[in-house]
Structures are given as structure tokens and as C-alpha cells.
Amino acid sequence: MTSNSRHQATIEQHTDHRGRLAPADGHCCGHHQLHLGRAGCAGGDRRWWHNTQAAYTVSPAQYGEVLAQRKDSTSHCYHFDGLGSTTELTDVNEAETDSFRYKAFGEALSTSGATQPPFQYVGKLGYYRHPDTEIGLDYVRARWYRSRIGRFISPDPLLTLGSPYPYATNNPGEVVDVSGMQPFTPALPTN
């Protein structure tokens, strides 16, 4: 169990037989949650709870890592590749319910299952896929990203020189841009 006083949250982390994060209490959602309402509002503010469509368990970090989702009465745990893209969802019995594969810049290559979570390509770090998949956009905090073309659709608000639209310095296999303004190489898992 990990405690973080900065966010006044206690996060219990348990692993299943494969070493993946698993629910501590038979549900995937813990104590530190992100609530997404009908208007797409995010945050832990109770005034949005009456409109909550789904609750997401996140770690208490700057770009809190998404760990689990609870929608209606169903919980799913997220599992990720080294870049942080969602590869599968499992239920409380550790059975795979959904799987996801991506092209280099995040366009869906294959999906299975009916859950359709919003946190898919680099979902661990909060990339939020627009619910209308035909639009093909991911929200990356400062701006929208279109995986089909591998570029942001609005200019980088901080860039003064160079092209303002490239994603992850055109190196999506190793670099991410969780703020929409500053690409970086995430730490890869050591196990």
C-alpha cells in the first residue's frame, strides 16, 4: 500500500498472478478517482458526481496513471505496454474482456471487446480518445492529436521555431507528449 499526503489519498496496489495491477477489494476502483461526467468534465469535485458516466482510479502523480475504470456496476483494470498504451482490460476475475493494438502513431490497428474505454493510446498517461471514433482524435491536455496523420491539429502554443504540429518529435515508439507542449521519453518498466 502506498500513501501520498500531497493528494490526501491512499492507493492500495495489488498484483495478480502475472504481476499486473489487480483490485484490492474485488473492484478495480480505489480511493483516488477521476470522475468523467456527461459534459466531459473531469475531476474529483462532488458536484459532478450526479452526472458521472464512469469513475477512473488514477495514481497521485502529475499526469496520474490510469489504473482502472468503473462504469455502471462493472469494473475493469487497465494493462499497458512499455509506452503506456492500453493493451487490454480485465474484469475483477482477471479475465481479459478487451484488447487493443496500435499502429506507430496510435491509430487503432485492432480492437476486441465492447467496453471502448477513452484511455487507449498512451492511456496510462491520460491521452483521452474522443468517443466518436470516426473523428479520430485524442485529447492531450493542451491540444488535440490526430493519430491517423501522426500530428497535432493545432499549433504548439510554446513553440517559436520549427514546425508547430509534429507529435513526439516524429519518434512515437520512444517519445510521448503528455502535456501537448513538451515531448519526453518515458521510463520503461524494469521487469
Secondary structure, DSSP 4 states (H G I P E B T S, - for coil): -EEETTTTEEE--EE-TTS-EE-SSSSS--SSEEEEETT--EES-GGGGGGEEEEEEE-SSTT--EEEEEETTEEEEEEE-TTS-EEEEE-TTS-EEEEEEE-TTS-EEEEESS---S--TTGGGT-EE-S-TTT-EEEETTEEEETTTTEESS--TT--SS-S-BSGGG-TTT-B-TTSS--BPPPPP--
